[in-house]
Amino acid sequence: MLANIQAQDFMPLLGQPCLMCNEQFATGITLHIQAIRLRPQAQLPGSARSPFVVELAMPEPAPIGDLQGQLRLPAAAGGSDITLDEVWVGRVAAAGRDPAWAYFQLPFN
């Protein structure tokens, strides 16, 4: 399923919360979808999908680093909820953004 995900699948979800679950956080932690950044310069020859990164944020400090697990996305208009299994979400520095939040990225190559 992850190989079929495109950047445009995330566009209607901008600003919405999603839930990241794993064995450490069984009830899940809420992350907000903040941006989708296309990375066409990282595209492999012959690949149909343009690489992209989904930027996520948690509106509170988090004593956690990278996460791996299940990401539950909200339904887009007229659609159904989407669950992505075995995704890796990497912690990134605030880099000029609100330091009270925790920031993450979900890369798709």
ChimeraX attribute file (.defattr): number of C-alpha atoms within 10 A of each C-alpha:
attribute: neighborCount
match mode: 1-to-1
recipient: residues
	/A:1	7
	/A:2	11
	/A:3	8
	/A:4	7
	/A:5	12
	/A:6	15
	/A:7	16
	/A:8	9
	/A:9	10
	/A:10	17
	/A:11	14
	/A:12	12
	/A:13	20
	/A:14	15
	/A:15	14
	/A:16	17
	/A:17	19
	/A:18	21
	/A:19	16
	/A:20	24
	/A:21	19
	/A:22	16
	/A:23	10
	/A:24	10
	/A:25	11
	/A:26	9
	/A:27	11
	/A:28	17
	/A:29	15
	/A:30	18
	/A:31	22
	/A:32	19
	/A:33	22
	/A:34	18
	/A:35	17
	/A:36	20
	/A:37	12
	/A:38	15
	/A:39	14
	/A:40	12
	/A:41	9
	/A:42	11
	/A:43	14
	/A:44	12
	/A:45	6
	/A:46	6
	/A:47	9
	/A:48	8
	/A:49	16
	/A:50	16
	/A:51	19
	/A:52	20
	/A:53	16
	/A:54	20
	/A:55	21
	/A:56	27
	/A:57	21
	/A:58	18
	/A:59	15
	/A:60	12
	/A:61	11
	/A:62	13
	/A:63	6
	/A:64	8
	/A:65	12
	/A:66	11
	/A:67	19
	/A:68	16
	/A:69	18
	/A:70	19
	/A:71	23
	/A:72	18
	/A:73	20
	/A:74	18
	/A:75	14
	/A:76	15
	/A:77	8
	/A:78	5
	/A:79	8
	/A:80	10
	/A:81	9
	/A:82	13
	/A:83	15
	/A:84	14
	/A:85	16
	/A:86	13
	/A:87	16
	/A:88	17
	/A:89	22
	/A:90	16
	/A:91	18
	/A:92	15
	/A:93	11
	/A:94	14
	/A:95	8
	/A:96	6
	/A:97	10
	/A:98	11
	/A:99	13
	/A:100	12
	/A:101	14
	/A:102	22
	/A:103	27
	/A:104	24
	/A:105	20
	/A:106	16
	/A:107	18
	/A:108	19
	/A:109	16
